[in-house]
Amino acid sequence: MNIGRVQTSTLAMIVERGAAISGFVKEKYFNVKLNDVGLLEVNDKIKSLSEAEKIKSECDGNTAIVRSVKREKKSINPPRLFDLTTLQREANRLYGFTAQQTLDYAQSLYEARILSYPRSDSQYLTDDMGDSVLEIIGYVREKMPSFAGINFTPDVSKILNSSKVTDHTGIIPTAEIKTAKLDELPDGERKILELVANKLLCATADKHEYEAVSATIECGGYSFIAKSKNIINDGWKGIERLLKCKVDDDYDEAENSENPLELCENQELIADCKISENWTNPPLAFTEDTLLKSMSKAGADDVTEDVERTGLGTPATRASIIEKLIKSGFVKREKKNLVATESGKELISLMPDNIKSAAMTAEWENALSLIAKGEFSAEYFMEKIENLVKEIITSSTANVKPEFVVKSTFSGGEKIGVCPRCKSDVCETPKAYSCNCGFALWKSNKFFESAKMPFTKEIAAALVNDEKVALDGLYSQKTGKTYSAIVCLDDTGDKWVNFRLEFPKKSTKRR
């Protein structure tokens, strides 16, 4: 079974989330609200309907008094620029793009010279880029219709910090957008460019400022709490809204659904109560957005401050890790969600805890950081890894039942024939046509790859059942031409199954 410290830890997170969802038992609870002002009862999860009805009966129609009103001015700073991980997360959230799709679109824009290098883990620009970024912001407002009406004075100093730029800067459009034919871009690339441009404008705009209002109201011996916010300066959120309203018609309504509270201390109200019935919710399945976030933060609490990189994988490799798990048959997509397959669950059930945990990655990153500074022995580090591998093999061999390993490796595939070795079933798995006894025809096969012939299920079935198959169109690496042959199974009982060729006098039809 294919394992690794990054992909196995990632798979373990998906399996654990799935177990939490399947094991979740929902519970009913009730809220009592004062209808006129939409106030929640302070104990907002009431266990029984009778208790909720008691509160309602004791408050309904009675006088409610505003005991306190607290007002506090708050602000939310502009967001940072995109690095690859945050771009992939936002594109998944807004457009449903997979992490790999986002990387592919961004790479195409980079190759067209209208986007900066996408495989970046930084969210800042270098200090010497201030003037050029101002020009780019001007081109964005001039060339991209979605942002043409924006009137603000950008402050690029917020995104300049050379000390926080590693190999590459945060992702931004380039000055080439001035002359590029943006209306001719494919849909996916256009959406990514708009997303990056919007983030650049948001990152250089004013703070979002608002007044947070909290009121405490008493009625019938119960305390009710009301919360709301009054916007003072929309700032960068107004720019963000231009794009998100374009994608989601309900975005603006959801963002501004709270009505300002017009209450003052000692004000009297007549209580009009309503009971609402609710259920607790299970944890949400991972999407690529939330999985990328968890991967980037995994093990962060276990590393020292001077470690350059934390998390599972790098911004450039996380998309390929997810795709590899899917291709290997351990994870599948269900709409936007990523869920573990039965094979994925079985694999994690067999793995030692240290292999499944992101803590091992953190431990190794700490050691590598010390080795780089000459404070730790590389030889000792490698010795520890060798000992770990030996320990895992020894404990797994001793503790795991062989029949369970065999079952987990070859279960679930479609039967294609009878094994020429043991006469049991040969089934299709994600990587091979194989039997429990160890017989396997690997899909990634050197002979068929060099012959430029897809190793199809039909060809494999003929080899398993008839021990030969007649094929036309086999490619010769030596002559550069195609030829016909009978491919025969040449099984010596070893791990690898070989083939030999027989050449008929006449061309045969491919099966």
URGISUL-V263562 format. One record per residue. RES is the residue in one small letter. PHI is phi in degrees with one decimal (NA if undefined). D_LAST is the distance of its C-alpha to the last C-alpha in Angstrom with 1 decimal. Layout:
[[RES & PHI & D_LAST] [RES & PHI & D_LAST]]
//
This chain:
[[m & NA & 31.3] [n & -82.7 & 31.8] [i & -128.5 & 35.5] [g & -172.6 & 38.2] [r & -65.1 & 41.7] [v & -88.3 & 41.0] [q & -68.5 & 37.8] [t & -70.8 & 38.8] [s & -64.7 & 42.3] [t & -64.9 & 40.8] [l & -60.6 & 38.5] [a & -60.8 & 41.6] [m & -62.6 & 43.5] [i & -68.2 & 40.8] [v & -64.1 & 40.6] [e & -64.2 & 44.4] [r & -65.0 & 44.8] [g & -61.5 & 42.3] [a & -65.4 & 44.4] [a & -65.6 & 47.6] [i & -70.8 & 46.2] [s & -68.3 & 44.9] [g & -90.4 & 48.2] [f & -74.5 & 50.5] [v & -112.4 & 52.9] [k & -74.6 & 54.4] [e & -126.9 & 58.1] [k & -84.8 & 60.2] [y & -145.6 & 63.1] [f & -128.2 & 65.6] [n & -118.7 & 67.4] [v & -115.4 & 70.8] [k & -118.6 & 71.3] [l & -87.9 & 74.4] [n & -56.7 & 73.1] [d & -59.4 & 75.3] [v & -120.6 & 74.2] [g & 61.1 & 70.9] [l & -94.9 & 72.2] [l & -89.2 & 70.4] [e & -64.8 & 72.4] [v & -60.1 & 72.8] [n & -89.2 & 71.1] [d & -77.1 & 68.0] [k & -119.0 & 66.0] [i & -90.6 & 68.2] [k & -70.4 & 66.7] [s & -121.3 & 68.2] [l & -65.0 & 68.8] [s & -63.4 & 72.4] [e & -66.7 & 73.2] [a & -63.8 & 71.9] [e & -65.9 & 73.9] [k & -64.4 & 77.0] [i & -62.1 & 76.7] [k & -61.9 & 76.2] [s & -66.2 & 79.2] [e & -81.6 & 81.4] [c & -109.3 & 80.6] [d & -54.5 & 80.0] [g & 79.1 & 82.9] [n & -89.6 & 84.8] [t & -81.2 & 85.8] [a & -108.9 & 83.4] [i & -115.6 & 84.9] [v & -76.0 & 83.2] [r & -84.3 & 84.4] [s & -154.0 & 82.8] [v & -132.2 & 80.8] [k & -109.8 & 79.3] [r & -119.7 & 78.2] [e & -139.8 & 76.5] [k & -79.2 & 75.3] [k & -132.8 & 71.8] [s & -145.6 & 69.4] [i & -121.8 & 65.7] [n & -64.8 & 65.1] [p & -59.7 & 62.5] [p & -72.1 & 59.0] [r & -81.5 & 57.8] [l & -64.6 & 55.2] [f & -74.6 & 51.5] [d & -100.0 & 49.9] [l & -62.8 & 46.1] [t & -63.6 & 46.1] [t & -68.0 & 48.6] [l & -66.4 & 46.8] [q & -62.9 & 43.5] [r & -64.6 & 45.4] [e & -66.7 & 47.2] [a & -67.0 & 44.1] [n & -69.1 & 42.4] [r & -66.5 & 45.5] [l & -85.8 & 46.1] [y & -114.0 & 42.7] [g & 76.4 & 40.2] [f & -67.7 & 38.6] [t & -73.3 & 36.8] [a & -59.5 & 38.5] [q & -68.5 & 35.6] [q & -60.1 & 35.8] [t & -60.7 & 39.6] [l & -62.5 & 39.2] [d & -64.7 & 36.7] [y & -64.0 & 39.1] [a & -65.2 & 42.1] [q & -64.7 & 40.4] [s & -63.9 & 39.7] [l & -64.5 & 43.4] [y & -65.1 & 44.5] [e & -67.3 & 42.6] [a & -83.7 & 44.2] [r & 69.4 & 47.5] [i & -113.2 & 48.7] [l & -141.5 & 48.3] [s & -70.5 & 49.6] [y & -57.1 & 47.3] [p & -81.8 & 45.5] [r & -81.6 & 44.8] [s & -114.0 & 48.4] [d & -111.6 & 50.2] [s & -107.8 & 53.5] [q & -120.9 & 55.1] [y & -132.3 & 58.0] [l & -111.4 & 58.8] [t & -75.3 & 61.0] [d & -61.5 & 64.7] [d & -87.0 & 64.6] [m & -98.2 & 62.2] [g & -55.8 & 64.8] [d & -65.1 & 65.5] [s & -66.7 & 62.0] [v & -68.5 & 60.9] [l & -59.7 & 63.7] [e & -64.5 & 62.4] [i & -62.7 & 58.8] [i & -60.6 & 60.2] [g & -63.0 & 62.0] [y & -67.0 & 58.8] [v & -60.3 & 57.0] [r & -70.6 & 59.8] [e & -85.0 & 59.9] [k & -98.8 & 56.2] [m & -110.3 & 54.6] [p & -54.6 & 55.9] [s & -62.4 & 55.4] [f & -117.9 & 58.2] [a & -65.4 & 60.4] [g & -90.1 & 63.2] [i & -75.5 & 63.6] [n & -121.8 & 67.1] [f & -155.7 & 67.8] [t & -103.7 & 69.0] [p & -68.1 & 66.3] [d & -113.5 & 67.4] [v & -75.0 & 65.0] [s & -61.5 & 66.9] [k & -67.1 & 65.1] [i & -112.2 & 61.8] [l & -102.1 & 63.2] [n & -164.9 & 63.3] [s & -59.8 & 62.3] [s & -68.3 & 62.7] [k & -104.9 & 59.8] [v & -102.9 & 57.4] [t & -92.3 & 55.2] [d & -76.1 & 52.6] [h & -140.4 & 52.1] [t & -80.4 & 54.1] [g & -59.3 & 53.3] [i & -85.8 & 50.9] [i & -141.1 & 52.7] [p & -66.5 & 52.1] [t & -104.6 & 53.2] [a & -65.7 & 55.7] [e & -66.0 & 52.9] [i & -65.1 & 52.7] [k & -61.3 & 55.9] [t & -109.9 & 54.0] [a & -70.6 & 50.4] [k & -88.6 & 49.0] [l & -66.8 & 48.4] [d & -71.4 & 47.7] [e & -97.2 & 44.5] [l & -68.6 & 43.0] [p & -58.7 & 39.8] [d & -56.7 & 40.8] [g & -62.6 & 39.8] [e & -66.5 & 41.7] [r & -62.6 & 44.7] [k & -65.0 & 45.0] [i & -66.3 & 45.0] [l & -63.8 & 47.6] [e & -61.7 & 49.8] [l & -62.6 & 49.6] [v & -67.2 & 50.6] [a & -64.1 & 53.4] [n & -60.1 & 54.7] [k & -66.0 & 54.9] [l & -62.7 & 56.9] [l & -65.9 & 59.4] [c & -60.9 & 59.7] [a & -66.1 & 60.2] [t & -107.8 & 63.2] [a & -93.9 & 64.8] [d & -72.3 & 67.7] [k & -63.1 & 67.5] [h & -90.0 & 66.9] [e & -115.6 & 70.2] [y & -152.7 & 71.1] [e & -107.4 & 73.8] [a & -86.6 & 72.6] [v & -117.7 & 74.8] [s & -131.6 & 75.1] [a & -121.9 & 77.6] [t & -108.7 & 78.8] [i & -124.6 & 80.1] [e & -110.0 & 81.9] [c & -158.1 & 82.2] [g & 59.9 & 83.3] [g & 86.5 & 83.2] [y & -114.5 & 79.6] [s & -106.8 & 78.4] [f & -113.5 & 75.8] [i & -118.3 & 74.1] [a & -121.4 & 73.1] [k & -132.2 & 71.3] [s & -158.6 & 70.6] [k & -141.8 & 70.5] [n & -111.5 & 72.2] [i & -75.0 & 70.5] [i & -98.3 & 73.0] [n & -140.2 & 70.8] [d & -62.8 & 67.2] [g & 56.2 & 66.5] [w & -65.4 & 62.9] [k & -66.1 & 61.6] [g & -65.2 & 62.6] [i & -71.0 & 60.2] [e & -59.1 & 57.4] [r & -63.4 & 57.9] [l & -57.3 & 57.2] [l & -81.9 & 53.6] [k & -70.4 & 53.0] [c & -67.5 & 54.6] [k & -68.0 & 52.1] [v & -88.0 & 49.2] [d & -129.5 & 50.8] [d & -62.5 & 53.3] [d & -91.2 & 54.8] [y & -62.4 & 55.4] [d & -63.5 & 58.9] [e & -64.8 & 60.0] [a & -66.3 & 58.7] [e & -70.8 & 60.5] [n & -121.9 & 63.8] [s & -77.7 & 63.9] [e & -79.6 & 67.0] [n & -85.5 & 70.3] [p & -57.8 & 73.2] [l & -86.9 & 75.6] [e & -103.9 & 79.1] [l & -125.5 & 81.0] [c & -138.0 & 84.1] [e & -59.9 & 85.8] [n & 71.5 & 87.9] [q & -67.1 & 86.4] [e & -108.2 & 86.3] [l & -129.7 & 83.5] [i & -97.8 & 83.1] [a & -70.8 & 80.1] [d & -126.7 & 77.5] [c & -96.2 & 74.9] [k & -141.2 & 71.3] [i & -100.4 & 69.0] [s & -116.7 & 65.3] [e & -101.7 & 62.7] [n & -138.4 & 60.0] [w & -128.2 & 57.4] [t & -67.4 & 56.6] [n & -108.1 & 53.2] [p & -72.6 & 50.5] [p & -58.8 & 49.5] [l & -82.5 & 47.0] [a & -63.1 & 43.4] [f & -66.9 & 42.6] [t & -103.3 & 41.6] [e & -64.1 & 40.7] [d & -58.0 & 44.3] [t & -74.0 & 45.8] [l & -69.1 & 43.4] [l & -60.7 & 44.1] [k & -63.1 & 47.8] [s & -66.3 & 47.5] [m & -64.3 & 45.5] [s & -69.8 & 48.2] [k & -103.0 & 51.0] [a & -60.2 & 49.5] [g & 75.4 & 51.8] [a & -62.2 & 54.4] [d & -72.9 & 57.3] [d & -101.8 & 56.6] [v & -107.1 & 56.8] [t & -80.3 & 60.0] [e & -64.0 & 61.2] [d & -87.4 & 60.5] [v & -73.3 & 56.7] [e & -68.6 & 55.1] [r & -131.7 & 52.0] [t & -122.1 & 51.5] [g & 92.1 & 48.7] [l & -95.6 & 45.0] [g & 74.5 & 43.2] [t & -121.0 & 44.6] [p & -53.2 & 44.5] [a & -79.5 & 41.8] [t & -107.8 & 39.5] [r & -63.2 & 40.0] [a & -62.5 & 37.4] [s & -69.3 & 34.7] [i & -63.5 & 35.8] [i & -62.0 & 35.3] [e & -64.0 & 31.8] [k & -66.4 & 30.9] [l & -62.0 & 32.0] [i & -70.9 & 29.9] [k & -63.3 & 26.8] [s & -77.0 & 27.4] [g & 85.3 & 27.6] [f & -90.1 & 31.3] [v & -135.3 & 32.6] [k & -134.6 & 31.5] [r & -93.0 & 33.2] [e & -122.6 & 34.8] [k & 57.0 & 36.3] [k & -86.1 & 38.6] [n & -85.2 & 38.8] [l & -111.5 & 37.2] [v & -129.3 & 36.8] [a & -76.4 & 35.6] [t & -83.3 & 32.6] [e & -61.4 & 33.0] [s & -63.1 & 31.3] [g & -64.3 & 33.9] [k & -64.7 & 36.7] [e & -64.9 & 35.8] [l & -59.3 & 35.6] [i & -66.1 & 39.1] [s & -65.8 & 40.4] [l & -91.3 & 39.7] [m & -78.7 & 41.1] [p & -60.9 & 44.7] [d & -59.1 & 47.1] [n & -68.4 & 47.8] [i & -71.6 & 44.1] [k & -77.8 & 43.9] [s & -92.7 & 47.2] [a & -70.9 & 47.9] [a & -62.7 & 51.1] [m & -65.9 & 49.5] [t & -60.4 & 48.3] [a & -62.1 & 51.9] [e & -61.8 & 53.3] [w & -68.2 & 51.2] [e & -63.1 & 52.1] [n & -60.7 & 55.8] [a & -63.5 & 55.4] [l & -63.5 & 53.7] [s & -62.5 & 56.5] [l & -69.4 & 59.1] [i & -62.5 & 57.4] [a & -60.7 & 57.4] [k & -92.6 & 61.1] [g & 74.5 & 61.8] [e & -105.6 & 62.9] [f & -149.7 & 60.2] [s & -83.5 & 58.6] [a & -65.6 & 55.0] [e & -64.4 & 54.9] [y & -67.0 & 56.1] [f & -60.1 & 53.6] [m & -66.7 & 50.7] [e & -63.1 & 52.3] [k & -63.4 & 52.3] [i & -67.3 & 48.6] [e & -60.3 & 47.8] [n & -64.8 & 50.0] [l & -63.1 & 48.3] [v & -62.8 & 44.8] [k & -61.3 & 46.2] [e & -63.8 & 47.9] [i & -64.1 & 44.8] [i & -64.4 & 42.7] [t & -63.5 & 45.5] [s & -68.5 & 46.3] [s & -67.6 & 42.7] [t & -63.2 & 42.1] [a & -77.0 & 45.3] [n & -102.9 & 45.0] [v & -95.8 & 41.4] [k & -69.2 & 40.1] [p & -55.1 & 36.9] [e & -65.2 & 35.2] [f & -73.2 & 35.8] [v & -64.7 & 34.2] [v & -61.1 & 31.1] [k & -60.8 & 31.0] [s & -70.5 & 31.5] [t & -76.3 & 28.9] [f & -116.2 & 25.9] [s & -79.0 & 27.1] [g & 92.7 & 25.7] [g & -89.6 & 21.9] [e & -76.9 & 19.3] [k & -70.5 & 18.3] [i & -117.7 & 14.7] [g & 170.5 & 15.6] [v & -108.3 & 18.4] [c & -63.3 & 19.7] [p & -69.6 & 19.7] [r & -89.7 & 23.3] [c & -119.1 & 25.2] [k & 67.1 & 23.1] [s & -88.1 & 23.7] [d & -75.1 & 21.4] [v & -102.6 & 19.0] [c & -120.9 & 19.3] [e & -83.8 & 18.3] [t & -118.9 & 21.4] [p & -55.5 & 22.2] [k & -119.8 & 21.5] [a & -159.3 & 19.3] [y & -107.7 & 17.3] [s & -142.4 & 20.4] [c & -125.5 & 22.7] [n & -60.7 & 26.5] [c & -75.8 & 27.0] [g & 114.3 & 26.0] [f & -65.0 & 22.4] [a & -153.5 & 20.5] [l & -103.9 & 17.4] [w & -77.7 & 18.9] [k & -63.8 & 17.3] [s & -85.2 & 19.7] [n & -115.4 & 18.3] [k & -62.5 & 20.0] [f & -64.1 & 17.3] [f & -69.6 & 14.6] [e & -66.6 & 17.6] [s & -68.7 & 19.0] [a & -83.5 & 15.8] [k & 54.0 & 15.8] [m & -121.2 & 12.2] [p & -59.4 & 12.2] [f & -85.4 & 11.6] [t & -79.1 & 10.0] [k & -62.8 & 10.7] [e & -66.5 & 7.2] [i & -65.5 & 6.8] [a & -61.2 & 10.4] [a & -63.0 & 10.2] [a & -65.0 & 8.2] [l & -66.3 & 10.8] [v & -70.2 & 13.6] [n & -88.1 & 13.2] [d & -107.6 & 12.0] [e & 64.4 & 13.3] [k & -165.9 & 10.6] [v & -152.6 & 7.1] [a & -90.3 & 6.7] [l & -132.3 & 6.7] [d & -106.1 & 8.9] [g & 82.6 & 11.6] [l & -71.8 & 12.9] [y & -96.0 & 16.5] [s & -99.2 & 19.4] [q & -65.0 & 22.4] [k & -75.7 & 24.6] [t & -98.0 & 24.1] [g & 77.9 & 22.9] [k & -117.1 & 20.3] [t & -97.4 & 16.5] [y & -149.0 & 15.0] [s & -111.1 & 12.1] [a & -162.1 & 11.9] [i & -99.9 & 10.8] [v & -89.1 & 11.4] [c & -110.9 & 13.6] [l & -72.8 & 15.4] [d & -124.9 & 19.1] [d & -96.0 & 21.0] [t & -100.2 & 24.8] [g & 89.3 & 25.8] [d & -80.2 & 26.9] [k & -62.8 & 26.3] [w & -98.2 & 23.6] [v & -93.4 & 20.5] [n & -99.9 & 19.7] [f & -128.3 & 16.9] [r & -129.6 & 17.4] [l & -112.1 & 15.7] [e & -120.8 & 15.7] [f & -113.0 & 15.9] [p & -75.8 & 15.2] [k & -75.3 & 17.6] [k & -115.9 & 15.4] [s & -63.8 & 12.5] [t & -108.4 & 9.0] [k & -83.4 & 6.4] [r & -71.5 & 3.8] [r & -94.9 & 0.0]]
//
